[in-house]
Every structure is written in structure tokens, then in C-alpha cells.
Amino acid sequence: MPKMKRKSDLPQKTCATCGRPFVWRRKWAKDWEAVRYCSDKCRAARKAAKGQSA
């Protein structure tokens, strides 16, 4: 069984909408480079703001 990693040892990014830091999750393993938002709520807020400005 592999050793557990500490949460502080995982890769970290900053959310493009709220600016908060978030860490790597297993479900993002395949496309970690493409992940920009910390949650679905932030992704939806970004799309809504983009639609209103046009």
C-alpha cells in the first residue's frame, strides 16, 4: 500500500474567479493542467459574468 501524502504536499493553484488557493484532487488527475476553477459555483459565476459584460 502506498504511503499517504499530506495535503500540504499536493500541487496547488489559485482559482480564476474567487482567487482562493485550491489543491489537487484525484478526479482532476487526468487534466490538472486544464483546471482553472475551485468549484462548479466559481465556473458558473465566471460564465455568468462573461455573458453579462457582452
N, C-alpha and C positions, 0 to 999 in steps of 0.2 A: 504494500500500500504506500503511495507517495506521501511525502511529508506535506503537511498543511502549510499554506503560505499565509503570512499575516496580511491583513487588509492594507496596511501601510506599505507593503512591498509590491502591491499591484500597480500597473500603469494608471495614470491619472490624466484627465482632460478637464477643460473648462467649458461649460455649456454656452452655446452661441446666443441663447435667449436671455437666461437669467444671470449668467456669469458665475454661477456656483461651480466648484470643483466636483467631479464625479469620478468614480473608479471603474475599472474594467469589470465586466460581468461575463459569465460563461456564455450566455446567449449571444453576446457580441463577439465571440472569439473569431468567427469567420470574416467579419467585416469591421473590425475595430478601427481601421483607418477611416472608414466612411461615417462613423458615429459622430454626430455633432451636438446632439441634444441629450440632456439627462433624463428626460421623460417624454411620454406622449403628450402631456399637457404643454410642455415647452415647445414641442414640434408644432402642435396645433396653434399655439399663440403666435408663433413666428409666421405661419401661413396666413393667419387672420390679419396680422399687422401688414404683411406684404400685400394682401388683397385690398386693404383699405387705402393704402398710400397711392395706388394707381388710379 
